[in-house]
Amino acid sequence: MDVRLPLDDLGAGLGEAATVLRANAMAAGLDTPVPTCPGWTVARMVAHVGMAHRWAAAHLAGSPVDDPEGLEEAALSQRDLLGWFDDGATALLQAIVDAPDDLTAFVFLKNAPPAKVFWARRQCHETTIHAVDALAARLGRPPHRSEVWIRPSLALDGLDELLRGFVPRRSQGIHPPTETTVLVSPDDSPVSWRLGMGPDHPVEVTVDDGPSPAAYGSIDRTLAGHPVDLYLRLWNRSADIDPWWHELVTITWK
């Protein structure tokens, strides 16, 4: 079974998240702290996502940005930061439409789909998670599942990207002190993910059909629940963060 979303759904999710991010950023105010990103203001978060949109669009167009960090810093001096954000989101959506299906471009995750789908997917979830940050800034706390717009199908796709794409990378440095098998088993999902972790090897990920933990042998930890709850928890954007996961898994981009 495959929970990955098709390209059209990823584009729709990206556009929806950009709208939610902008609305909550405006309502919260650009100087407001972001409780789910300690040390960041809303302005910093908007500048970061706007940079990521332009970085992705440049890869889709075959002209990578040389200095994305400088682009992000320069954005903070924009007179109309939200207008700058809108321009980047619109350009990214157009770049996805314009890119050929057989695009050859840089990708940086394990088990990555073809480059065009990769960048649409990555920016869909980049924007969705930071739209949750904008909502958290407006609320003054991490949001609950009932307060977000995210559909279970998008959450399952995002869990797959996180667990099969980010977590197994050597650069993540995820090494628990003992061999540990973790089962991520969302409610009503056609698949579950088993993560084999150890002190001296990268994370090994197996995708299993069906949600029943009993079929998978010895499991040390099980992370279960509604797909959207798990999406927020495993990206450390939930009011109910799992301390063990939060300490072990901190996503790095390079």
C-alpha positions as CSV (number, residue, x, y, z in Angstrom):
1,M,0.0,0.0,0.0
2,D,1.1,3.6,-0.7
3,V,0.1,6.6,1.2
4,R,2.0,9.1,-1.0
5,L,-0.2,11.9,-2.4
6,P,-0.4,12.6,-6.2
7,L,1.2,15.8,-7.5
8,D,-2.1,17.7,-7.8
9,D,-2.9,17.0,-4.1
10,L,0.5,18.1,-3.0
11,G,0.1,21.4,-5.0
12,A,-3.3,22.0,-3.4
13,G,-1.9,21.3,0.0
14,L,0.9,23.7,-0.6
15,G,-1.4,26.5,-1.7
16,E,-3.8,25.9,1.2
17,A,-0.9,26.0,3.7
18,A,0.5,29.2,2.2
19,T,-2.9,30.8,2.7
20,V,-3.2,29.6,6.3
21,L,0.3,30.7,7.1
22,R,-0.2,34.2,5.7
23,A,-3.6,34.7,7.4
24,N,-2.2,33.7,10.8
25,A,1.0,35.6,10.4
26,M,-1.0,38.7,9.7
27,A,-3.3,38.1,12.7
28,A,-0.5,37.3,15.1
29,G,1.8,40.2,14.0
30,L,5.3,39.9,12.6
31,D,7.0,40.6,16.0
32,T,5.1,37.9,17.9
33,P,7.2,35.0,19.2
34,V,6.6,31.6,17.7
35,P,6.1,29.1,20.6
36,T,6.8,26.1,18.5
37,C,10.1,27.5,17.1
38,P,11.8,28.9,20.2
39,G,13.8,32.1,19.4
40,W,11.9,32.9,16.3
41,T,9.5,35.7,15.6
42,V,6.7,35.4,13.0
43,A,8.8,37.6,10.7
44,R,11.7,35.2,10.9
45,M,9.4,32.2,10.2
46,V,7.9,34.0,7.2
47,A,11.3,34.9,5.8
48,H,12.5,31.3,6.2
49,V,9.5,29.8,4.4
50,G,9.7,32.5,1.7
51,M,13.4,31.6,1.2
52,A,12.5,27.9,1.0
53,H,9.9,28.6,-1.7
54,R,12.4,30.5,-3.8
55,W,15.1,27.9,-3.2
56,A,12.7,25.1,-4.4
57,A,11.5,27.1,-7.4
58,A,15.0,27.7,-8.4
59,H,15.8,24.0,-8.4
60,L,12.6,23.3,-10.4
61,A,13.7,25.9,-12.9
62,G,17.3,24.5,-13.2
63,S,18.9,27.6,-11.7
64,P,19.7,26.9,-8.0
65,V,20.1,29.8,-5.6
66,D,23.7,30.2,-4.5
67,D,23.1,31.8,-1.1
68,P,19.7,30.8,0.4
69,E,20.7,32.0,3.9
70,G,21.5,35.4,2.6
71,L,18.2,35.5,0.8
72,E,16.4,34.8,4.1
73,E,18.3,37.5,5.9
74,A,17.6,40.0,3.2
75,A,13.9,39.2,3.4
76,L,13.8,40.6,6.9
77,S,14.4,44.1,5.6
78,Q,11.5,43.8,3.1
79,R,9.0,46.7,3.6
80,D,6.1,44.3,2.8
81,L,7.3,40.9,4.0
82,L,3.9,39.2,3.6
83,G,3.6,40.5,0.0
84,W,7.1,39.2,-0.6
85,F,6.0,35.8,0.8
86,D,2.9,35.8,-1.5
87,D,5.1,36.4,-4.5
88,G,7.4,33.5,-3.7
89,A,4.5,31.1,-3.0
90,T,2.8,32.0,-6.3
91,A,6.1,31.6,-8.2
92,L,6.7,28.2,-6.6
93,L,3.3,26.9,-7.6
94,Q,3.9,28.1,-11.2
95,A,7.4,26.5,-11.2
96,I,5.8,23.2,-10.2
97,V,3.4,23.5,-13.1
98,D,6.1,24.5,-15.6
99,A,8.7,21.8,-14.6
100,P,8.8,18.8,-16.9
101,D,7.7,15.5,-15.4
102,D,11.1,14.0,-16.1
103,L,13.0,16.9,-14.4
104,T,16.5,16.2,-13.4
105,A,17.3,18.2,-10.2
106,F,18.9,18.0,-6.8
107,V,17.0,16.1,-4.1
108,F,18.2,15.5,-0.6
109,L,16.1,12.8,1.1
110,K,16.2,9.1,1.3
111,N,13.6,7.2,-0.8
112,A,12.8,10.4,-2.7
113,P,10.2,10.5,-5.5
114,P,11.1,12.0,-8.9
115,A,12.4,15.5,-8.6
116,K,9.3,17.4,-9.6
117,V,7.2,15.5,-7.1
118,F,9.9,15.7,-4.5
119,W,10.0,19.5,-4.5
120,A,6.2,19.8,-4.5
121,R,6.0,17.3,-1.6
122,R,8.8,18.9,0.4
123,Q,7.4,22.4,0.1
124,C,3.9,21.2,0.8
125,H,5.0,19.9,4.2
126,E,7.5,22.6,4.8
127,T,4.7,25.2,4.4
128,T,2.2,23.1,6.3
129,I,4.3,22.7,9.3
130,H,5.3,26.4,9.4
131,A,1.6,27.3,8.9
132,V,1.1,25.4,12.1
133,D,3.8,27.6,13.6
134,A,2.0,30.7,12.5
135,L,-1.2,29.4,14.1
136,A,0.7,28.7,17.3
137,A,1.9,32.3,17.3
138,R,-1.6,33.5,17.0
139,L,-2.9,31.2,19.7
140,G,0.2,31.6,22.0
141,R,0.6,27.8,22.2
142,P,0.8,24.7,20.1
143,P,-2.5,24.0,18.4
144,H,-4.7,20.9,18.9
145,R,-5.8,18.7,16.1
146,S,-9.3,20.2,16.2
147,E,-7.8,23.6,15.5
148,V,-5.8,22.8,12.3
149,W,-7.0,22.3,8.8
150,I,-4.8,19.3,7.9
151,R,-6.5,16.3,6.4
152,P,-5.5,12.7,7.4
153,S,-4.4,11.9,3.9
154,L,-1.9,14.8,3.9
155,A,-0.7,13.8,7.4
156,L,0.0,10.2,6.3
157,D,2.0,11.5,3.3
158,G,3.9,13.8,5.7
159,L,4.6,11.0,8.1
160,D,6.0,8.9,5.2
161,E,8.3,11.7,4.1
162,L,9.5,12.2,7.6
163,L,10.0,8.6,8.5
164,R,11.4,7.3,5.2
165,G,13.0,10.5,4.0
166,F,14.5,12.5,6.9
167,V,14.9,10.0,9.7
168,P,17.2,7.5,7.9
169,R,19.7,10.1,6.8
170,R,23.2,9.7,8.3
171,S,23.3,13.4,8.9
172,Q,20.4,13.1,11.4
173,G,22.7,11.3,13.8
174,I,19.8,9.3,15.4
175,H,21.6,6.8,17.6
176,P,19.7,5.6,20.8
177,P,22.0,4.0,23.4
178,T,20.5,0.5,22.8
179,E,18.9,-1.3,19.9
180,T,15.3,0.0,19.7
181,T,12.4,-0.9,17.4
182,V,9.8,1.8,17.1
183,L,6.4,1.2,15.5
184,V,4.5,4.3,14.1
185,S,1.0,3.1,13.6
186,P,-1.6,5.7,12.7
187,D,-5.3,5.0,13.2
188,D,-7.2,3.8,10.1
189,S,-4.0,3.8,8.1
190,P,-3.2,1.2,5.4
191,V,0.4,1.1,6.5
192,S,2.6,1.3,9.5
193,W,6.3,2.2,9.7
194,R,8.9,0.2,11.7
195,L,12.1,2.0,12.6
196,G,15.1,0.0,13.6
197,M,17.4,2.2,15.6
198,G,20.8,1.5,17.2
199,P,23.9,3.2,18.6
200,D,26.1,2.4,15.6
201,H,24.0,2.4,12.4
202,P,21.5,4.6,10.5
203,V,17.8,4.1,11.1
204,E,16.4,1.2,9.1
205,V,12.8,1.7,8.0
206,T,10.3,-0.9,6.9
207,V,6.8,-0.1,5.7
208,D,4.2,-2.8,6.5
209,D,0.7,-3.2,5.3
210,G,-1.9,-3.0,8.0
211,P,-1.9,-1.4,11.4
212,S,-1.7,-4.4,13.7
213,P,1.4,-4.2,15.9
214,A,1.0,-7.9,16.8
215,A,2.2,-8.9,13.3
216,Y,5.6,-7.2,13.6
217,G,7.3,-9.1,16.4
218,S,9.1,-7.4,19.2
219,I,8.4,-3.6,19.4
220,D,10.0,-1.4,22.1
221,R,8.0,1.7,21.5
222,T,4.7,2.2,19.7
223,L,3.6,5.7,18.5
224,A,-0.1,5.5,17.6
225,G,-3.1,7.7,17.2
226,H,-5.0,9.9,14.7
227,P,-2.8,10.6,11.7
228,V,-2.9,14.4,12.2
229,D,-2.0,14.0,15.9
230,L,1.0,11.9,14.9
231,Y,2.0,14.4,12.2
232,L,2.0,17.2,14.7
233,R,3.7,15.1,17.4
234,L,6.5,13.7,15.3
235,W,7.2,17.1,13.8
236,N,7.3,18.4,17.4
237,R,4.4,20.8,16.8
238,S,1.9,19.3,19.3
239,A,0.8,20.3,22.7
240,D,1.4,16.6,23.5
241,I,5.0,16.2,22.3
242,D,6.6,12.8,23.1
243,P,9.7,13.7,25.2
244,W,11.6,10.7,24.0
245,W,11.0,11.4,20.3
246,H,11.6,15.1,20.7
247,E,15.0,14.5,22.3
248,L,16.0,11.8,19.8
249,V,14.8,13.3,16.5
250,T,15.7,16.9,15.6
251,I,15.5,17.4,11.9
252,T,18.4,19.0,10.1
253,W,18.3,20.2,6.5
254,K,21.9,19.7,5.3
